[in-house]
Amino acid sequence: MFCETNSNVSEVVLYTKCPRKVYFASRNETIADDIKKPYIRHLLLKELALSCAEIARSQQEMFPLLQTRVEEIVQEIITIYSDELEHIDENQFKDAVEDVYEVLPAIAANLKSQSDEEMIELITPVEIEPLMHSDKLNLTGAPSAIVFHDNQKIPLLIKTSNAPKQGVWKNDRIPLAAYSMLAEETYGQPVNSAVLFYASQGQARPVRIRPAERREVLNILKRIEKIKNGKMPQAKRGKLCVYCPYEHMCESQGDSLASKFF
């Protein structure tokens, strides 16, 4: 049975965006929000990504296979995410589907260019969204999937944002490290690599997990524990603050003296 004060990898991700979001979220300061097109698009691409290995391995023309799979996902997605999409806006849904169809040529081209057996192996799920827990870290999380590569079970994380020209975005390395640390305890073997799949472009990027990233996960977990115990962290001020649902609460709180130590 998991501890009530257990942290989740999603909180680690939230911390990398802004520590103060963890503060408000941990106090159930939830903000009602309609399901918008970007999130629907994210779910559609995520489901498509889980089928990309099978499509790449088929040796058939990939674009029509991707089209067919999207048509199937459109019929399945309300059932898969029944709670989240219960009151979905029909126009938002249609627009999201159109956006997904627009990126299919790029996905098909990249899958074709990466269709060697090693790359296909990197995106072939052996488990989908397994819930993992570490007593040692007091951490829980579920990666998008687990894949089997080089005699290791390693985590796969699906992202629907644009991929950098090379490698992965710096902030994406932290959740990959956290999932790798969870996988080590779950499967009882060293896990020194992970995979990030940029679904909107159909690009798989293998990632070597570095000690610095493991260290950063441990540091973030310590800071999250302080936040949950009542410490107000410093806000990460920036241009995206205007889109944050906690903006007004954040401004009213100000920056406490304790926040300077985070």
C-alpha positions as CSV (number, residue, x, y, z in Angstrom):
1,M,0.0,0.0,0.0
2,F,1.4,3.4,-1.0
3,C,2.0,6.1,1.5
4,E,-0.4,9.1,1.4
5,T,2.5,11.5,1.2
6,N,3.9,9.6,-1.8
7,S,5.1,11.8,-4.7
8,N,4.3,11.2,-8.3
9,V,6.5,11.8,-11.4
10,S,3.8,14.2,-12.6
11,E,4.6,16.4,-9.6
12,V,8.3,16.2,-10.6
13,V,7.3,17.4,-14.1
14,L,5.1,20.1,-12.6
15,Y,8.1,21.3,-10.5
16,T,10.3,21.7,-13.5
17,K,7.6,24.0,-15.0
18,C,7.1,26.0,-11.9
19,P,7.6,24.9,-8.2
20,R,4.7,27.0,-7.1
21,K,2.3,24.9,-9.2
22,V,3.2,22.0,-7.0
23,Y,2.3,24.1,-3.9
24,F,-1.2,24.9,-5.2
25,A,-1.9,21.5,-6.6
26,S,-0.8,19.8,-3.4
27,R,-3.4,21.9,-1.6
28,N,-6.2,20.8,-3.9
29,E,-6.4,24.3,-5.4
30,T,-7.8,22.9,-8.6
31,I,-9.1,25.1,-11.3
32,A,-12.0,24.1,-13.5
33,D,-11.0,24.0,-17.1
34,D,-12.8,23.0,-20.3
35,I,-11.2,20.3,-22.4
36,K,-9.5,22.2,-25.2
37,K,-8.3,21.2,-28.6
38,P,-4.5,20.9,-27.7
39,Y,-5.3,18.3,-25.0
40,I,-7.6,16.3,-27.3
41,R,-4.9,16.4,-29.9
42,H,-2.4,15.2,-27.3
43,L,-4.6,12.2,-26.5
44,L,-5.2,11.3,-30.1
45,L,-1.4,11.4,-30.9
46,K,-0.6,9.5,-27.8
47,E,-2.9,6.6,-28.9
48,L,-1.5,6.8,-32.4
49,A,2.1,6.6,-31.1
50,L,1.3,3.3,-29.3
51,S,0.5,1.8,-32.7
52,C,3.5,3.2,-34.6
53,A,5.8,0.2,-34.1
54,E,3.2,-2.2,-35.6
55,I,2.7,0.2,-38.5
56,A,6.4,0.6,-39.1
57,R,6.9,-3.2,-39.0
58,S,4.2,-3.9,-41.5
59,Q,6.4,-3.2,-44.6
60,Q,3.3,-1.5,-46.2
61,E,2.7,2.1,-47.3
62,M,2.6,3.9,-43.9
63,F,0.5,6.9,-44.7
64,P,-2.8,5.0,-45.4
65,L,-2.2,2.7,-42.4
66,L,-1.8,5.8,-40.2
67,Q,-5.0,7.3,-41.6
68,T,-6.9,4.1,-40.9
69,R,-5.5,3.9,-37.3
70,V,-6.6,7.5,-36.7
71,E,-10.1,6.7,-37.9
72,E,-10.2,3.8,-35.4
73,I,-8.8,6.0,-32.5
74,V,-11.5,8.6,-33.2
75,Q,-14.1,5.8,-32.5
76,E,-12.2,4.5,-29.5
77,I,-11.0,7.5,-27.6
78,I,-14.2,8.5,-25.9
79,T,-14.3,5.0,-24.4
80,I,-10.7,5.0,-23.4
81,Y,-10.9,8.5,-21.7
82,S,-14.6,8.3,-20.7
83,D,-14.2,10.5,-17.6
84,E,-12.0,13.2,-19.1
85,L,-13.9,13.5,-22.4
86,E,-17.4,13.1,-21.0
87,H,-18.4,16.7,-21.8
88,I,-16.2,17.3,-24.8
89,D,-17.0,20.1,-27.2
90,E,-17.7,18.6,-30.6
91,N,-16.1,21.4,-32.6
92,Q,-12.9,21.2,-30.4
93,F,-12.8,17.5,-31.1
94,K,-13.2,17.9,-34.9
95,D,-10.5,20.6,-35.0
96,A,-8.1,18.3,-33.0
97,V,-8.7,15.4,-35.4
98,E,-8.0,17.7,-38.4
99,D,-4.7,18.8,-36.7
100,V,-3.7,15.1,-36.3
101,Y,-4.4,14.4,-40.0
102,E,-2.2,17.3,-41.0
103,V,0.9,15.8,-39.3
104,L,0.4,12.3,-40.7
105,P,2.7,12.9,-43.8
106,A,5.6,13.9,-41.5
107,I,4.9,11.0,-39.2
108,A,4.9,8.5,-42.1
109,A,8.1,10.0,-43.6
110,N,10.0,9.8,-40.3
111,L,8.7,6.3,-39.5
112,K,9.9,5.1,-42.9
113,S,13.3,6.6,-42.3
114,Q,13.6,5.0,-38.9
115,S,12.1,1.6,-39.8
116,D,15.2,-0.5,-39.1
117,E,14.6,-3.2,-36.5
118,E,16.5,-1.5,-33.7
119,M,14.5,1.7,-33.9
120,I,11.2,-0.2,-34.2
121,E,12.2,-2.1,-31.0
122,L,12.6,1.2,-29.2
123,I,8.9,2.0,-29.7
124,T,7.4,-1.5,-29.3
125,P,5.4,-1.5,-26.0
126,V,5.7,-4.6,-23.9
127,E,3.6,-2.9,-21.2
128,I,1.4,0.2,-21.6
129,E,1.2,2.7,-18.7
130,P,2.4,0.3,-16.0
131,L,2.0,1.9,-12.5
132,M,5.3,1.6,-10.8
133,H,6.3,2.5,-7.2
134,S,9.6,2.8,-5.3
135,D,9.5,2.5,-1.5
136,K,13.1,3.8,-1.4
137,L,12.2,7.0,-3.3
138,N,8.6,7.2,-2.1
139,L,7.7,7.8,-5.7
140,T,5.0,6.6,-8.0
141,G,4.6,7.0,-11.7
142,A,3.4,5.4,-15.0
143,P,5.4,6.0,-18.1
144,S,3.7,5.9,-21.5
145,A,5.0,2.4,-22.0
146,I,7.8,-0.1,-21.2
147,V,9.9,-1.4,-24.1
148,F,12.5,-4.1,-24.3
149,H,15.9,-3.1,-25.6
150,D,19.5,-4.5,-25.1
151,N,18.1,-7.0,-22.6
152,Q,16.6,-4.3,-20.5
153,K,13.1,-3.1,-19.8
154,I,13.3,0.6,-20.2
155,P,10.7,3.4,-20.1
156,L,9.2,5.1,-23.1
157,L,7.7,8.5,-22.8
158,I,5.4,9.9,-25.5
159,K,5.5,13.7,-26.0
160,T,3.3,15.5,-28.5
161,S,5.3,18.7,-28.6
162,N,7.7,19.5,-31.4
163,A,11.1,17.7,-31.2
164,P,14.4,19.6,-31.0
165,K,16.7,19.2,-34.0
166,Q,18.8,16.8,-32.0
167,G,18.4,14.8,-28.7
168,V,15.6,15.8,-26.4
169,W,14.6,18.9,-24.5
170,K,16.4,19.4,-21.2
171,N,13.2,19.3,-19.1
172,D,12.2,16.0,-20.7
173,R,15.3,14.3,-19.3
174,I,14.1,14.7,-15.7
175,P,10.9,12.6,-16.0
176,L,12.9,10.0,-18.1
177,A,15.4,9.7,-15.3
178,A,12.6,9.4,-12.7
179,Y,10.9,6.7,-14.7
180,S,14.2,4.9,-15.1
181,M,14.8,4.9,-11.4
182,L,11.3,3.5,-10.8
183,A,11.9,0.8,-13.5
184,E,15.1,-0.3,-11.7
185,E,13.2,-1.1,-8.5
186,T,10.3,-2.6,-10.4
187,Y,12.3,-5.0,-12.5
188,G,15.3,-5.5,-10.3
189,Q,17.9,-4.6,-12.8
190,P,20.0,-1.5,-13.8
191,V,18.2,0.8,-16.2
192,N,20.5,3.3,-17.7
193,S,18.6,4.4,-20.8
194,A,15.1,5.4,-21.9
195,V,13.2,6.5,-25.0
196,L,11.4,9.6,-25.9
197,F,9.0,9.4,-28.8
198,Y,7.9,12.7,-30.3
199,A,4.5,11.6,-31.6
200,S,3.6,14.6,-33.8
201,Q,6.7,13.9,-35.9
202,G,7.1,10.1,-35.5
203,Q,10.6,10.4,-34.2
204,A,12.1,8.2,-31.5
205,R,15.1,9.5,-29.5
206,P,17.0,7.1,-27.3
207,V,18.3,8.8,-24.2
208,R,21.2,7.8,-21.9
209,I,20.3,8.5,-18.3
210,R,23.1,10.5,-16.7
211,P,24.1,10.7,-12.9
212,A,23.4,14.4,-13.0
213,E,19.8,13.8,-13.9
214,R,19.3,11.1,-11.2
215,R,20.8,13.6,-8.7
216,E,18.4,16.3,-9.9
217,V,15.4,13.9,-9.4
218,L,16.5,13.3,-5.8
219,N,16.9,17.0,-5.2
220,I,13.5,17.8,-6.7
221,L,11.8,15.1,-4.5
222,K,13.3,16.7,-1.4
223,R,12.0,20.1,-2.5
224,I,8.6,18.7,-3.2
225,E,8.5,17.2,0.3
226,K,9.2,20.7,1.8
227,I,6.5,22.2,-0.4
228,K,3.9,19.6,0.8
229,N,4.9,20.4,4.3
230,G,3.9,24.1,3.8
231,K,7.0,25.8,2.4
232,M,6.0,28.4,-0.3
233,P,8.5,28.0,-3.2
234,Q,9.6,30.8,-5.4
235,A,7.6,31.3,-8.6
236,K,9.2,30.8,-11.9
237,R,8.2,34.1,-13.5
238,G,7.9,34.3,-17.3
239,K,5.7,35.0,-20.2
240,L,3.7,31.8,-19.7
241,C,2.4,33.0,-16.4
242,V,-0.5,34.8,-18.0
243,Y,-1.8,31.3,-19.2
244,C,-1.4,29.7,-15.7
245,P,-4.7,28.9,-14.0
246,Y,-3.0,29.7,-10.6
247,E,-1.9,33.2,-11.8
248,H,-4.1,35.3,-9.5
249,M,-3.5,33.1,-6.4
250,C,0.2,33.2,-7.1
251,E,0.3,37.0,-7.3
252,S,-1.7,37.3,-4.1
253,Q,0.8,35.1,-2.2
254,G,3.9,37.0,-3.2
255,D,7.4,35.6,-2.5
256,S,8.0,34.4,1.0
257,L,11.4,34.6,2.6
258,A,11.6,30.8,2.7
259,S,11.1,30.7,-1.0
260,K,14.6,32.1,-1.5
261,F,16.1,28.8,-0.3
262,F,14.6,26.7,-3.1
